[in-house]
Amino acid sequence: MTTALASLANLREHSGCNILYSIKSLPLIAVLEAIKPHVDGFSVSSLFEARLAAEIQAGQGSIHLTTPGIITEEMPELTALCTHISGNSINQYQRLVNANLNNTSCGIRVNPKLSFTDDERHDPCRGYSKLGVDINELSHSNLFSHISGLHFHTVYAATDYAPLLKTVEKLRHCLGDKLAALDWLNLGGGYLFADIQDNRPFIELVRQLKDDFKFDIYIEPGNAIVGKAGYLLATVIDCFKSDGKNIAILDTSVNHHPQVFEYQCQPELYGHDPEGAYPVILAGSTCLAGDVFGEYLLNRPLQMGDRLVFKHIGAYSLVKANRFNGYNLPDVYRINGKQINQIKHYDYQGYRQQWLCDT
Ligand SMILES: *Cc1c(COP(=O)(O)O)cnc(C)c1O
């Protein structure tokens, strides 16, 4: 995480952008506290996230919110907690403005109608999208006389700036001089900043925008900050063959990293060697047949009690973890230099509490 934060600090210094941590990727309080001194605030997408962010920020940094899921009754509290809110629809924006007694800077989430993925499940610009106001509708509206800012977020795990350049070009083309009326522009998250070698296109873009329109620019990475910070440590608890292939059952499951199942992706594993002579299917403990991490190639056969480490799983893992099938949530450890300390342990009481009825 230190490396990721250092490369973001470098981007901020050279471009003049402000950095928010998108807490939905991992809202562990120890992580929020560790990130806080390195960012200008947090970005959130619900009432609970806003409350948590406000508690950690204690009045210091910015808190930006955008989500399709705001109920009118929550608006007074949300506007008290957040410094910036981007309405997801014109209807939601108008209700927010009416409820805004707190000087929250209110803007609009724009849907630039530019898709950068074939996977509709994470494409905010898919047909009939529920995310943001259509850029064409926005350009013909009279909203620019009162909105304070614009927000867009259109990519996931992008490793170059081409989508960002195209999106900003479209904004300039469709909205032109109207952009000068804004106080801020939020470019969203979705870029793996630390993995991008050449940051000049980003720096150039942000500088030019600031020059032309004199507004503040925000980015709100999640994955780029915590993705590489997380590891999942597992132990082999059974080994057998199935249809001739080696299966190792682990004391973890897709419960601890549901995206493996949701998106059918295979997490990276230390010890996997594309030339390895020992293929093994690593499977989770639950009764779900598809609770499988994937087939890996190792340099030695696995045995009972062997330890395995999946890497780069800090984002969207623990926050989605569940206790399906009655398997416990994972213990959480913090690695600090050479020190490793347990900071969280779940137990049967937590499971029981979840299913206990109030009355
Ligand atoms: C999820 C999300 C982010 C963070 O995305 P990452 O891929 O984790 O960088 C930022 N902004 C919005 C609006 C989001 O929905």
Ligand as a Chemical Component Dictionary entry (heavy atoms), coordinates in Angstrom:
data_LIG
# 
_chem_comp.id                   LIG 
_chem_comp.type                 NON-POLYMER 
_chem_comp.pdbx_formal_charge   0 
_chem_comp.three_letter_code    LIG 
# 
loop_
_chem_comp_atom.comp_id 
_chem_comp_atom.atom_id 
_chem_comp_atom.alt_atom_id 
_chem_comp_atom.type_symbol 
_chem_comp_atom.charge 
_chem_comp_atom.model_Cartn_x 
_chem_comp_atom.model_Cartn_y 
_chem_comp_atom.model_Cartn_z 
_chem_comp_atom.pdbx_ordinal 
LIG C1 C1 C 0 -16.272 1.584 -7.171 1  
LIG C2 C2 C 0 -16.116 3.000 -7.455 2  
LIG C3 C3 C 0 -14.865 3.619 -7.348 3  
LIG C4 C4 C 0 -13.594 2.866 -7.048 4  
LIG O1 O1 O 0 -13.303 1.994 -8.096 5  
LIG P1 P1 P 0 -11.931 1.152 -8.129 6  
LIG O2 O2 O 0 -12.108 0.267 -9.317 7  
LIG O3 O3 O 0 -11.857 0.378 -6.861 8  
LIG O4 O4 O 0 -10.825 2.124 -8.277 9  
LIG C5 C5 C 0 -14.809 4.998 -7.516 10 
LIG N1 N1 N 0 -15.923 5.700 -7.842 11 
LIG C6 C6 C 0 -17.130 5.132 -7.980 12 
LIG C7 C7 C 0 -18.311 5.974 -8.323 13 
LIG C8 C8 C 0 -17.274 3.765 -7.810 14 
LIG O5 O5 O 0 -18.481 3.195 -7.990 15 
# 
loop_
_chem_comp_bond.comp_id 
_chem_comp_bond.atom_id_1 
_chem_comp_bond.atom_id_2 
_chem_comp_bond.value_order 
_chem_comp_bond.pdbx_ordinal 
LIG C1 C2 SING 1  
LIG C2 C3 SING 2  
LIG C2 C8 DOUB 3  
LIG C3 C4 SING 4  
LIG C3 C5 DOUB 5  
LIG C4 O1 SING 6  
LIG O1 P1 SING 7  
LIG P1 O2 DOUB 8  
LIG P1 O3 SING 9  
LIG P1 O4 SING 10 
LIG C5 N1 SING 11 
LIG N1 C6 DOUB 12 
LIG C6 C7 SING 13 
LIG C6 C8 SING 14 
LIG C8 O5 SING 15 
# 
